[in-house]
Structure formats: structure tokens, C-alpha cells
């Protein structure tokens, strides 16, 4: 017997034993009193019915009342001689088949009857193991004796207690088998859940297929849900660790070249090989390293700092950002087109300063990298959101770029020429800002055109100037 079976058996047995002992005590000590109480009530009801009747009516209905109430009723003339009246009553009872060895109307009872009071007595017959419960009623010179026999309950109670004892023993034996069966049905799915939990602790995310229709099934569903969540969390953690390794590798790669150049040119200065440009080269490489560090710090700050939501004119902000690049656009002879500039409500909810960084990155990248001398910007309303999209030409594209392009230090330019590719941190900063805004954003390529887009919720109220 396993632990659960033993616990179930002991608790069930305890309840059975408690019920048996309670039944034994109630049967032994309270059942006789309860039987007598019920008999007294029974006779009291009959007496209450007889008292208002006249003699003639009472004599007519004696037999019917005896049958209905299952009692014995005799009547004798009321005598002033107590001995004579006792003899008459015993004779009448004997005629009804009731022989009493101990029956006597006492002087006190006789005096009450003379005053027409109702008298109630109980006469114990030890040899017959019965008692006779009697009500005396003096009705205009006629004494009515209403009696009911009560069998002594000691033997009956003993038999009931013996029966209950055998019943309790049988129930305990049955409880052993039932406890084993019930515990087995409970333990089997619990064992499966325990195994599943052990598998999860070893990072083996299994699921339990338990269908019991009760709390155990609900527990299994919760464990399965926990397993899925842990699996997702572990995969996300592994992905973050992988990204961290890539990030560290990319940082090392970005810093390796300037550090090597600084080391080489400083050695040249030490060896007297400086032609007057070595210090400038060292300063340039140091500035590049400083720029990378500043952008990394900015990226970290954007990922951790809260955003300040406010309502602002997105179209105006976009126009102001474009104006900063008008000289570069003119120098490169680019064609910039803006669609749907005249929106009625161009106010959105967001952090204005951070959204300006997003626009600045997208527009500067388009100006820097477009291959077809064209840049297209569109701003349109879609239900409760404003959608910004910027397009420019691109030479080559691979489907894997869609995910990797947002990673720090990832650049599409294979040459990694700094004048062309930059540090590769701009879009990572954009991603951090848009994720903070819970905004939808993405990139797609169609027929040599790359398109970046994001959405912001339209503001319900326009701030007053």
C-alpha cells in the first residue's frame, strides 16, 4: 500500500470509527429515552382528543381509537375503594391480554383522579422485560385507562450495536480495497505529472496527456502551460545570448581596426617615421572609436529610459527633419517626393524627441544609400493609426536582411567602407525606440526598392497653441 492509499485508508477508517462510536453512544444512552418520549407524546395526543368527548361518544369510539393509535383502552366505574378499583382495572386489562405483576393506583394518584385530573404513570415489568405507560382519565364517574406497552430496549440495543459493529468491520475491510483502487487512480496521473516536472527540471519540455476531468487535469494543463512558457523563455534567453555573442564579436571587429591603426601609427611616431600625418590618423581613429562608444551608450539609454507620451504634429516634424538634409539632397541631385502631405489630422501620440531620432535615421540612410537617385516618403491614415513609409533604391537584397538589418553593427555594404556603411547602429536605435512605443514596424524589398515603415496611434485631441 503506497503512502496515499495508507493516508486515505486511515482517514476514512477514522471517520467510520467515529460514526460507529457516535452511533453506539446514541443508541445505548439516548434511544430508550427517545422511545419513551415518543410514546408519551403519542398518548398525550390521544388523551387530548378524548378529554373533550362526552361519555357516550367516547364509548362508541373506543375500539376505533384503540386500532388507530395501537393502544389498549379499558373503562371501569370509578370506586371510592381504591383496592376495589385496582382489582377492576387489572381484571379489565387481563381481558385485553395484558397481565401486570406490578400495577397499583397510589393514594396520590387516586386523589388527583377524584379531582378529575389526568394522571400519567409508567409501570415497569422486569420479568416480562416491558414497561406499561398509562394515562388515567376520570370521565364523570367512569375511569378510562389508556395504556401502551414498551418493550425493554436493552436486548434490542445490544443487537443493533452488534450489527453496527459487524457493519463497521465490513466497511473497514471494504475501505482497504477502495482506498487502494482510488489511490491508484489518483497516483497514476500524479506520477506522470511528477515525471513531467522532473523532465522540465532537466530542460526537457515534455507535456502530460491527462484527461481525468478534475483538478488533476487542470493541474496538468497548468504544468503544460508552464512548460511552454519556460521553453519560450529559454529559447528567448538563448537567442539573447546568441545576439550578445554576435554583438560582442561585432564590437570587437569594429574596434579592432582603429586600435590596430592607432598602435601602428604610434609605433611609427616612436620610431621617427612620422611624415606629419600620423597624429591626424590617430586622432581620426580615436574619434571613430569615441563615436561608436557614444552610439552604444545612446542605444543602451534608449532601451532602458522610459518614453514621454505626448501629442505632436507628425507631418511638421517630418518636414523639419527633411529640411536638415536639403543641402545633401541637392548636392547628390536626388529626387525627393512626399505623398499625402495635406492630412487634416496629422497629430500622433509618442515621444517627440525619440520619434525625431527615428525619422532622422530613416531619412539620412535613404539620402546616403539610395541607388536610383530617388526617395519616396508617404504618410497616410489607416483607421486609428498614422503610417509612415520611406523608399529608396538598393542594389542587392537577400531575404535574411529583413531580420538581421536591425541587429547592431550589421551592414549590407560588403566592403564595410565607413564612408558608405557607417557603424550599423542606427537601425538598432530605431528598433529600440519603436519597440518602446509598441509600434508596428518593418522592412520589405520589391524590385530593387527597399521600404521602411512604422505606425503611430493618432491623437484624439490636438494640443492648443
PyMOL commands that set and color helices and strands:
alter all, ss='L'
color gray80, all
select helices_A, chain A and resi 3-51+55-69+82-95+107-114+154-201+215-270+278-304+314-323+326-331+352-369+401-404+418-421+426-436
alter helices_A, ss='H'
color red, helices_A
select strands_A, chain A and resi 72-77+119-125+130-139+142-151+310-313+335-339+347-350+374-382+385-393+441-446+449-457
alter strands_A, ss='S'
color yellow, strands_A
deselect
rebuild
show_as cartoon
